[in-house]
Amino acid sequence: MISQKRYIVSLKKVARKFNNNKNINWGSWYAQYMGYELMWDNYLFTFIQEYAKEPNRPCIHFVFWESCPGGTPFPHQNYAFNPSRHSIPHNGNSDKYLRSVCWKFGIELDKHITIGALMVELAKKGILIIDLYPTHGVSLDTGNRKNLFKNVFPDYSLEKLTRVGKLIKKFRKCETIRVTSELFNSGLEDAMDPLLIEKIRKALSLKNNPKFIVIGQKDTTHLNGPSSTPS
């Protein structure tokens, strides 16, 4: 997590509305950011605990999401990492991003299975979902997303990925990274600056440079490889 000062600087790089409005209650916005990030942090450590229990651990598969969506009061009813939702069944409309990850990795979506149970099953298979941006609760358009990738990813996101990489350094990692179509179309793909790809590799402690593919798009990567050995 970052300080309120850095948070304000980051959001001002995203959209004009955060620069022109003098009445923004930054304390409330920052508190919302902290709330969502704490939920994601709890998810991260639960993932590590569940994954470490597996006797025949597959390599870790990274899935990149943006952040909690905007448009409704805190906490957003669609946020998969909110523990208060983990005891309820998944929803076909509000949990579409989580469902797409489950479909990709062969998690059965019985209508009664809870969100918490799905998160545990994903952890056992080594699927780690990472929120890349501090824009929790912010409605994003194409221009916002391109600003995020250009101005916030090289600072905030790489720092977050480096922290994650250190926590899971001893585990095998898959070098295919699955991203949302929104991220892919905003620049997070194989054609990006090679220096930035190298920085992502170093942040996540991968042996080779990662390959990016849209989650749900057909690919031939198996759950057990190819992967990086711990470095």
C-alpha positions in Angstrom: 0.0 0.0 0.0 1.1 3.6 -0.6 0.8 6.8 1.4 -2.1 9.2 0.9 0.2 11.6 -0.8 1.3 9.0 -3.4 -2.3 7.9 -3.8 -3.4 11.4 -4.7 -0.5 11.8 -7.2 -1.4 8.5 -8.8 -5.1 9.3 -9.3 -4.3 12.7 -10.7 -2.4 10.9 -13.5 -5.5 8.9 -14.4 -8.2 11.5 -15.2 -8.8 15.2 -15.5 -11.6 15.1 -13.0 -9.1 14.4 -10.2 -7.2 17.6 -11.1 -10.0 20.1 -11.7 -12.3 19.3 -8.8 -11.3 21.3 -5.7 -13.9 19.6 -3.4 -12.6 16.1 -3.5 -12.5 14.5 0.0 -9.2 12.8 -0.5 -9.3 11.3 3.0 -12.4 9.3 2.2 -11.1 8.2 -1.2 -7.8 7.0 0.4 -9.7 5.2 3.2 -11.6 3.3 0.5 -8.4 2.4 -1.3 -6.9 1.2 2.0 -10.0 -0.9 2.7 -9.9 -2.7 -0.7 -6.1 -3.2 -0.5 -6.4 -4.8 2.9 -8.9 -7.2 1.5 -6.6 -8.1 -1.3 -3.6 -8.4 1.1 -5.7 -10.9 3.2 -6.4 -12.8 0.0 -2.8 -12.9 -0.9 -1.7 -14.4 2.3 -4.6 -16.9 2.3 -3.5 -17.9 -1.2 0.1 -18.5 0.0 -1.1 -20.6 2.9 -3.5 -22.8 0.8 -1.0 -23.2 -2.1 1.8 -24.1 0.3 -0.3 -27.0 1.7 -0.5 -28.8 -1.6 1.9 -31.8 -1.8 2.2 -31.7 -5.6 2.1 -28.0 -6.2 1.6 -26.8 -9.8 3.5 -23.7 -10.9 1.8 -20.4 -10.0 -0.3 -18.9 -12.7 -0.6 -15.1 -12.6 -3.9 -13.4 -13.5 -3.9 -9.6 -13.7 -7.0 -7.6 -12.9 -7.2 -3.8 -12.8 -8.9 -2.9 -9.4 -12.3 -2.9 -7.8 -14.9 -1.4 -10.2 -16.4 2.0 -9.6 -20.0 3.2 -9.7 -21.5 2.1 -6.4 -20.8 2.9 -2.7 -18.1 1.2 -0.7 -17.7 -1.8 -0.5 -18.6 -2.7 -4.1 -20.9 -5.7 -4.3 -18.7 -7.3 -7.1 -15.4 -7.3 -5.3 -14.2 -10.9 -5.2 -11.7 -10.4 -2.4 -14.3 -9.0 0.1 -14.4 -11.7 2.8 -18.0 -10.8 3.7 -19.0 -12.2 0.3 -17.1 -15.5 0.7 -19.9 -17.3 2.4 -22.4 -16.6 -0.4 -22.8 -18.4 -3.8 -21.1 -16.8 -6.8 -23.3 -14.7 -9.0 -23.4 -15.1 -12.8 -23.6 -11.3 -13.4 -21.6 -9.7 -10.6 -18.8 -12.3 -10.6 -18.1 -12.5 -14.3 -14.4 -11.9 -14.0 -14.0 -14.6 -11.3 -16.1 -17.0 -13.3 -13.9 -16.5 -16.4 -10.9 -17.4 -14.4 -12.6 -20.5 -13.0 -13.7 -21.6 -16.4 -10.2 -21.2 -17.8 -8.7 -23.4 -15.1 -11.3 -26.1 -14.9 -13.0 -25.1 -11.6 -16.6 -26.5 -11.6 -19.2 -23.7 -11.2 -22.0 -25.5 -9.3 -24.6 -22.8 -8.7 -24.4 -23.4 -4.9 -20.6 -23.1 -4.6 -19.5 -20.1 -2.6 -17.1 -17.4 -3.6 -14.8 -18.4 -0.8 -14.7 -22.0 -1.9 -13.8 -20.9 -5.4 -11.0 -18.8 -4.1 -9.6 -21.8 -2.2 -9.9 -24.1 -5.2 -8.0 -21.5 -7.4 -5.3 -21.3 -4.7 -4.8 -25.0 -4.7 -4.3 -24.9 -8.5 -1.8 -22.1 -8.1 -3.9 -19.3 -9.7 -2.9 -16.0 -8.2 -5.1 -12.9 -9.1 -3.4 -9.5 -8.7 -5.1 -6.1 -8.6 -2.6 -3.9 -10.5 -3.9 -0.4 -9.9 -4.9 1.8 -6.9 -8.1 2.9 -8.7 -10.6 1.1 -6.5 -14.0 2.6 -6.9 -13.0 4.7 -9.9 -15.0 4.3 -13.2 -12.5 3.9 -16.0 -12.8 4.5 -19.7 -10.3 3.7 -22.5 -8.4 7.0 -22.0 -8.1 6.4 -18.3 -6.8 2.9 -18.8 -4.1 4.1 -21.2 -3.1 6.8 -18.7 -2.9 4.1 -16.0 -0.6 1.9 -18.1 1.6 4.8 -19.1 1.9 6.7 -15.9 0.9 4.4 -12.9 2.0 0.9 -13.9 5.8 1.7 -14.1 5.6 3.1 -10.5 2.8 1.7 -8.4 2.2 -1.7 -10.2 5.8 -2.7 -10.6 6.3 -2.0 -6.9 3.4 -4.2 -6.0 4.5 -7.0 -8.3 8.0 -6.9 -6.7 6.5 -7.3 -3.3 4.4 -10.3 -4.5 7.5 -11.8 -6.2 9.5 -11.7 -3.0 6.7 -13.4 -1.0 6.5 -16.3 -3.5 10.1 -16.4 -4.7 10.6 -20.0 -3.5 7.8 -21.4 -5.6 7.7 -22.3 -9.3 6.0 -19.7 -11.5 4.4 -20.0 -14.9 5.7 -17.5 -17.5 2.3 -17.0 -19.2 0.4 -14.2 -17.6 -3.3 -13.9 -18.2 -4.8 -10.4 -18.3 -8.2 -8.9 -18.8 -9.1 -7.6 -22.2 -9.1 -4.1 -20.8 -5.5 -4.4 -19.7 -4.4 -6.1 -22.9 -6.0 -3.4 -25.1 -4.4 -0.6 -23.0 -0.9 -1.8 -23.6 -0.2 -4.8 -21.3 0.8 -7.3 -24.0 3.8 -8.8 -25.7 4.4 -5.7 -28.0 5.0 -3.4 -25.1 8.4 -1.8 -24.3 10.9 -4.8 -23.9 12.5 -2.9 -21.0 9.1 -2.9 -19.2 8.7 -6.6 -19.8 12.1 -7.2 -18.3 11.1 -5.2 -15.3 8.0 -7.4 -14.8 10.2 -10.5 -15.1 12.5 -9.3 -12.4 9.6 -8.2 -10.2 8.0 -11.6 -10.2 11.4 -13.5 -10.1 10.7 -15.2 -13.4 13.5 -17.0 -15.2 12.4 -15.8 -18.7 10.3 -12.9 -19.9 6.5 -13.4 -19.5 4.0 -13.8 -22.3 0.7 -12.1 -22.0 -2.6 -13.6 -23.1 -6.2 -12.4 -22.5 -8.0 -14.6 -19.9 -10.5 -16.8 -21.7 -8.5 -16.7 -25.0 -7.5 -20.1 -26.3 -4.0 -21.1 -25.4 -2.0 -24.3 -24.9 -0.4 -23.6 -21.5 -0.8 -26.6 -19.1 -1.4 -26.0 -15.4 2.0 -27.5 -14.7 4.1 -25.5 -17.2 6.1 -24.1 -18.7 7.4 -22.4 -15.6 10.3 -20.7 -14.0 12.3 -22.3 -11.2 12.9 -20.2 -8.1 15.6 -17.6 -8.8 
